[in-house]
Structure formats: C-alpha cells, structure tokens
Amino acid sequence: MAHNGFLKQKPGFATIAIHTGQEPEKWNSAAVVPPIVMSTTFKQPAPAEHTGFEYGRSGNPTRNTLEECLAALDGGKHGFTFASGLGAMSTVVMLLSKGDHIVSIDDVYGGTNRLLRQVVSRMGIDCTFTDTTVPGNLEKAIQKNTKMLWLETPTNPNMKVVDIAAAVKTAKSLGDIIVVVDNTFLTPYLQKPLDFGVDIVIYSLTKYMNGHSDVVMGAAVVNDDVIAEKLRFLQNSMGIVPSPFDSYLVNRSLKTLALRMERHKESALVVAKWLESHPKVIEVMHPGMPSHKSYNITKKQTSGHSGVFSFKHSGDLKESRKFLSSLKVFTLAESLGGYESLAELPSVMTHASVPEKQREELGITHALIRLSVGLEDVEDLLADLDSAFKAAFE
Ligand SMILES: *Cc1c(COP(=O)(O)O)cnc(C)c1O
C-alpha cells in the first residue's frame, strides 16, 4: 500500500479487527462468530460471587467482545461503548466537576457544541471555544481551572487540521488537562490519537466504524488505568449503554473496516481531484490533497484522509439546491461514513443551528457542499456530479 509521505500503516490492523477479543475458546460452544447474548442477568454460583458478569448494564459478553476489539484497534488498553456518540461524550464530560473549565476547538460537531453550550454549562462547567489551529489561541484560552481540552481533527465542514502532538504538549505544560480527540472522521485505521499523547479517543461508531448506516453507537478508548476505572464507573452509573444486538452489528462491521477505509480514501481522492479541475469549483477542502493548507500536518499524523470533505462552487443557494436535488447516486442526507455516498448543504442542514454570524466567520456559505464519498464505482459518482453541475449551472 503506497503511503506517499503519510504515516505508514502499522501492521496487523485487519487481523486485530477480525480476531482480537473474538477467540472461539471463550465461548462454551467455541463459536467462531461471537454470539449475541441477550440475557440481562447472569447466574451467580454463591451470593456476591460471580463469573465475570452480573447484570446487563454493567457488562455483557457481546458488548465486552466489541470493547476489547475497539481498544486494540486504537492501540489502547481499555474500550467503552455507549448508546450513541453523544452518549460517549456526555459520559466523558462527567469526569469533570462543577467549577471545572473545558477548552474546545470552535469548529466542532453541532451536537457537541449543543451539549457543551446548552447542557454541560448548566452543571457549572464552562467552555471556551477557540480555533486551536491558530498559534497562540490555545494558550490564551487555557485557565487555572481548565481540566479538559476537546479536539476534533479534521473539523467539520471546514476540514481544519489540528497538530495533535503540539496541542497535547501545550495542554500538558499548562495544567492537569485531559486531552480528548473525536476521531470519528478518520477511524483508528487512518489516525491513532493515543500515539500522540491523547488521553481519550471518542467515536461516533454510527459513522465509518459501523459503516452500514444501521446502528447508532459511540465509544471511548483510553490507555490510562485511572481514567479507565472512572469511565467504567460512569458507564455503569449513568447507564448510557448499547444493546447486545447493536454490539454484534458493529463488531461484524469492523471486520471490513480496513478494506472500506482504503476504498473511501482512494475514491474520495479521485472525486476531490476531479472537482479541483472543474470550472465551477472554486475551492476543494480535502486534507489529503497538497492544496490543503495543513497537508504537512496531515501527513505527519495520519495515514491519509477518509471519504468526507467539502468544496465550494461559484454559485449560491439556488445552484446548491439545484445541484443537490439533481444527484441520483449520491443521496441528499445528513450523516457520513456509510457505504453509500451522501451529499449535503451544511448552511441549511447539519450546521443550520450555528448562528448566522458564526457561520459567516467559519465560512459556512450556501456554496459550501459536504460530500461523504461511499463505496460505489467511482466512475458512477463522477458522472453523477457532472450531470448535477450541468443541471445547476445550465
Ligand atoms: C455524528 C457525530 C457525532 C455524534 O455521534 P452520534 O452517534 O450521532 O451521537 C460526534 N462527532 C462527530 C464528528 C460526528 O460526526
């Protein structure tokens, strides 16, 4: 596999996805495919003694199998799953207490923005949003009571890239700060934040990790035993856990993650290059392209970019509407990371809740379209985009 100056893939990823935590010997039946254990309770040999499982919220064999595999994929020691990506985030934020402060990158996922601004703030935990890709901003935002740094890289829909190692170094030199990276856009196949000193990696498994657009789930992966113990306690105490059936589905999907990500990466680059040479396109924001302003940071910390990226055309809202409703292979829908290609208009869809002024500052105009390039034949995707451009600009 060519790596073209990007981080070389560590060997063994697909083998871990297919085997780790899934030894047939762990089941009495020696099942090769991990069984779906639906039981909510487990027989105890004697009062207050158990054989590893007591009650379905605190632990389930199918869920544990998935958590063990997820931890290994990120090179972490402990994995935890939750009922959604936001469920994982809500639980992680509860590591903090009243009076603590969070610094977050400004261009975060809309749901994260809403959680921090409208829910967590009511618990007496304040948050400062800043563009951590601008030198000096992070140092300025960190206060005496800052206990968590929240990063997403690349960001959405602007594809800003944070230098993870540099951000960790700054945070750790200025306080006792837990660094969190939302790695949903890249997955551990393309980026392993723990390798750069990050404390907690967060996922919306709903996206690439499950990849089949049929499960809502989240995860957190950590190395530190103390943070892990606290998260285990919170996972059980707050109870935002996924079902055994969904755990089975995600575990099954992970087996093809390496294959899927290679194809997403390859097709998205073909589409991005095609767009870059289209006369109606004024900018393509794709971190895996030399034209991206953080291309060098991307090469340093990732093994390439996934299928999500954005572009701006020379029209306005009218052209965007016509373009999006003319697509036939791409589906006009929110979300990303599934096998099917999606297209959307952030200004009126995923980012409609961002106040207009902030949207302007972030450059989220009506001419900015976000794509999630799926696994269809790339020639069909290009033909679809071509005819949509013709319809929009005729
Ligand atoms: C979708 C998404 C989330 C939220 O995850 P859910 O599973 O929908 O709760 C968080 N972060 C990013 C980057 C996402 O794309």
The ligand as an ORCA input file, in Angstrom:
! r2SCAN-3c Opt
* xyz 0 1
  C     -22.144     12.016     14.296
  C     -21.031     12.588     15.065
  C     -21.082     12.673     16.461
  C     -22.302     12.246     17.259
  O     -22.496     10.873     17.237
  P     -23.920     10.158     17.384
  O     -23.614      8.721     17.231
  O     -24.799     10.708     16.286
  O     -24.451     10.520     18.733
  C     -19.980     13.196     17.112
  N     -18.895     13.627     16.450
  C     -18.819     13.577     15.113
  C     -17.583     14.072     14.440
  C     -19.876     13.065     14.368
  O     -19.787     13.036     13.032
*
